[in-house]
Amino acid sequence: MSTTPLDDIVDPFVPERESTWYRAMRHFWHPVAYSRDVAEGAMISGRLLGERILVVRHDGEVRAFMDVCRHKGAAPSLGWVESGCIHCPYHGWAYNMDGSLVSIPSRPELNGVLQANLLRYLCQERAGMVWISLTDQPWGDPPGIDEWDDPTMRWLTPDHYDWATSSPRRLENFVDFSHFPFVHENILGTRDKAHIDQHDVWREDGALRFEKVFVEPNVDRMRELLGIDDETMAVRNWYRLTVPGSIELVRTFPNGRRYALYMVTAPTGPATCRNFWHIGADFAPTDDDMDFLLEFEHLVLAQDQPVVESQWPEHLPDRLSAEMYVKVADDVTLAYRKWLFELAGEFEPN
């Protein structure tokens, strides 16, 4: 019997907060809210990489801060906005829209003397979402949606949803072709057509791109909306994946009709994620039509969630060799992980 030295054993169960790719997540843009949910003069709270985030809109501009008062750590987002200042609910400390402390009600003589500012983050709005970076020099720009301004597309923005898994696991589930015939049998695939054909995966313009044609069941309501009577149909799926957690999918049906699905998963903490999404179509003119498409997506999510949340460890192991892969079927997974780990290595301190 031979034994392997302990130093040579790959441990896939290193806590996520200690993994290089999780630390690297600080160097990217992540969404923390929908733009529609941040009204003028209002504040909301989110969470990103274990930190509480305050988002406020003032004079039309969205700003983001750490949601922690410098006095005793209460959440200013529970307070109020008045005269262009954020007021903490605990002791009334007030900060201006740059994050600078301007008022201490219990000791007004210290106003302008005590220096204690809210930590402010870079913040942008794009594709109907509020994006922030926890660092001053994030990688790239917040990804947009090519079809967002297409006048023929009708868009619906559902509520965000939270899963008890890491954001890379959630993203990989979205682009894992070989699970369709099993997790989504008779919806997105059938077991007699489980084979995955060769497909190209390449990097272009700061994203991974890939295409795949699937033969899918054509359900009754979809037949009506698309005007396609065949029981099955070949659907071309075009993907654009932007690291670390954004995926845009445009599905083109045999008659040229298009369905778009955009999802970005943000790491709220170790092994937890919050997912923001939009769905769009150029063949769903009414609210009822869009509601049908949304119900379909909720069905798919309900089938995926328990399976993805069962994956162990919940996060990606730090080394590719910690899990097994199958050529062709796992080409997208491998391309994504290699790029993510490559970038993590660049961000890791020497």
RACOR-V733366 format. One line per field, one symbol per residue. ss: DSSP state (H for helix, E for strand, C for the rest). phi: phi as a letter, one per 40 degrees, with the letter a starting at -180 (. if undefined). burial: 1 if it has 9 or more other ideal C-beta (glycine too) atoms within 8 Angstrom, else 0. A space follows every 50 residues. Layout:
ss: ???
phi: ???
burial: ???
This chain:
ss: CCCCCHHHCCCCCCCHHHCHHHHHHHHCCEEEEEHHHCCECCEEEEEECC EEEEEEEECCEEEEEECCCCCCCCCHHHCEEECCEEECCCCCCEEECCCC EEECHHHHHHCCCCCCCCCEEEEEEECCEEEEECCCCCCCCCCCCCCCCC CCCEEECCCCEEECCCHHHHHHHHCCHHHHHHHCECCCECHHHCCCCCCC EEEECCEEEEEEEEEEECCHHHHHHHCCCCCEEEEEEEEEEECCCEEEEE EECCCCCEEEEEEEEEEEECCEEEEEEEEEECCCCCHHHHHHHHHHHHHH HHHHHHHHHCCCCCCCCCCHHHCCCCCCCCHHHHHHHHHHHHHHHHHCCC
phi: .bbbddccccccbdddccccccccdccbcbcbacdccbcdgbbbbbaafg bcbbbbbbfgccbbbccacccbgccdcccabafgbcbcccbgdbbcccgc cbabdcadccdgbccabccbbcaabafgbcbbbcbcbccgbdcbbdcdbc cccbbbbcccbbbcacccccccdcbccccdcbcbcgbbabccbccbcdac bacafgacbababbcbcbcdccdcccgbcccbacbcbbbbbbccabbbbb bbcdcgcbbbbbabbbccadgbabbbabbaabbbcbcccccccccccccc ccccdccccccbccbcdcbcccbcbbdgcbccdccccccccccdcccccc
burial: 00000000000101010011111111111111111001000111111110 01111111000111111110100111101010001111111111111010 11110000001000001101111111111111100001000110101100 00110100010110111111111111111111011010110001000010 10000011111101010100011011010000101111111111111111 11100011111111111101111111111111110000110111001011 10111011101011111101010000010111111111111011001100
